[in-house]
Amino acid sequence: MASLVLTAHYTSGDRRFVLTEEKNLIGSDASCDVVLNDPTVSRQHACLRRTGHKWWLEDLGSSNGTKVNGDRLAEAQRVDIEDGLQFGNLVCSLTQGQQDEVELAVPAQTLVDPPTPSSTKVAVATVSSDRLTRFFTETLPALTVHCASQATPDPGFIVGALVEIFGGVWTLSRNNAVLAAAGERDAALVSDQAFTHDDCTLSWACKQPLDESIFARVAESVLALSRLQSNGPAPTPSVGLDTEHPPLPEPATRHHGLLNCYRQVPRVAQSRLNVLVEGASGTGKELFARYLHACGQDRQPLVTLNCASLPQDLLDAELFGIEQGVATGVVARAGKFEQADGGVIFLDEIGDMHPATQAKLLRVLQEQEVFRVGGSKPRKARIQVVSATNRNLKHLVDSGEFRLDLYHRIADWTVLLPDLQERMVDIVNLAAHFLRAGCEDMGHRFGGISRAALECLQHYSWPGNVRELEREMKRCALFLEDGEPLRSDHLSDRIRVARSGVAADGPLKAQLAHTEKRAIEQALQLSRGDVARAAERLGVGKSTLYRQIRKLGIDTG
């Protein structure tokens, strides 16, 4: 059934509310379904009711009245979606919501704020939605780590995790033979759901079932993780990941290649191998280095330096230190290598290092000692070097810009971090993580992400990788109201148009056609498919609109 969107037009910007209930209470009190923060709006001002496909508006004895097209409302009456509304002095409008903008791909968390004494509304932001959010953002990544670290995944652990988050009774079986079951049956468990892949079945006895397509996504993810399918890949042995090591950076990745790299980090961290981390800007190279340092035992603090941020002379002084008296007013100070003695030094953008500095670095790695600039006394520098670059060091070696012997010294273990475009499986978790953090910084509750917004995020190429996604979500959080879900119109233009396949910097003709198509589709939707009324809205003739509908391939059914 179609939903309505009520838009309140504040001077500071619009605020939208999705009306999906049979009865929507409107007012300034926090207990209302639609909370309008305006001094002319009464605590319980009006009520929008739905009967079948019809919507009705009723004034609840408000002080400043409710108006429809400028006429004050005296009693309940039908309200068409194109009619203008006014609650007190606050002007609002009603439009029919697009389904993908109304449906949440990432639901909001359950409301945890206690109701105020005057509240008559129970805070029940759909328990099932909260469970799904926790499953895809917390439980599934945790199960991924567990299954990856076990030679044979424990079915009991898997179904136990499902019971903990969803409740009910979960059963994992192969060829009708039960491998594991968890949960307690009671008379309230009246619904059963099951999903079968190859010879494995995951079933759930529950009080309130999930939508079939959503349950299939949950079950398919679990069966793939458990590697219990008869034709599934053979499990790989554990490489040292155990509960004593720090948790993976949040949100935990579901990209198998990146996850495998993180699984190997604890073992490398216990060695003295030097690590080279390659990847485009924004892929998380420093985050990877910090995780490697955290996995080490009894290490000094991680020391970092961006090799591209300083000219050669200053870079040498920062790396190797400097002795007093080298120049007028110069005092002695230790360099980064001395500071990192016994620990880890992270050299970012090492591909931009000057050849003369490369030679000095090679000697430090060979001798495990360093001479300060202007000094003659060697100082200990027992370090593990983690280098990072967004350039291809092998190409730099071939062109003579980077020393081959230094390359072999710093690349005992090489890691190539994938671009975000290769990690589309992580988009939903990353976006939700960054948007939730941005909302918390603003003092707002996280309201979820609509299906349309998520599709835009998944169709965009992300040249700036994870860093670009983080900045976009923080920007969006600035313009979201408390508890408001992220919609596609909150996103930057370059991201929003990616969903349609029309690039923001593409041909002008293609961009104009895309814009015209969206405008016609919206007018048809608001006019309930009536082409004549849509033509009036757009200010064009009916025959002209029919011609453009055929030209642009718009479905009017």
Secondary structure, DSSP 8 states (H G I E B T S, - for coil): --EEEEEEEETTEEEEEEE-SSEEEEESSTTSSEE---TTS-TT-EEEEEETTEEEEEE-S-SS-EEETTEE--S-EE--TT-EEEETTEEEEEEEE-HHHHSEEE------S---TT--S-----HHHHHHHHIIIIIHHHHHHHHHT-SS--HHHHHHHHHHHH-SEEEEEETTEEEEEES---TT--EEEEEEETTEEEEEEESS---HHHHHHHHHHHHHHHT-STTS-------S--TTS---SSS----HHHHHHHHHHHHHHTS---EEEE--TTS-HHHHHHHHHHHSSS----EEEETTSS-HHHHHHHHH-B-TTSSTT---B--HHHHTTTSEEEEETGGG--HHHHHHHHHHHHHSEEE-BT--SEEE---EEEEEESS-HHHHHHTTSS-HHHHHHH-SEEEE---GGG-GGGHHHHHHHHHHHHHHHTT-----EEHHHHHHHHHS--TTHHHHHHHHHHHHHHT--TT--B-GGGS-HHHHGGGGT--TTS-HHHHHHHHHHHHHHHHHHHTTT-HHHHHHHHTS-HHHHHHHHHHHT----
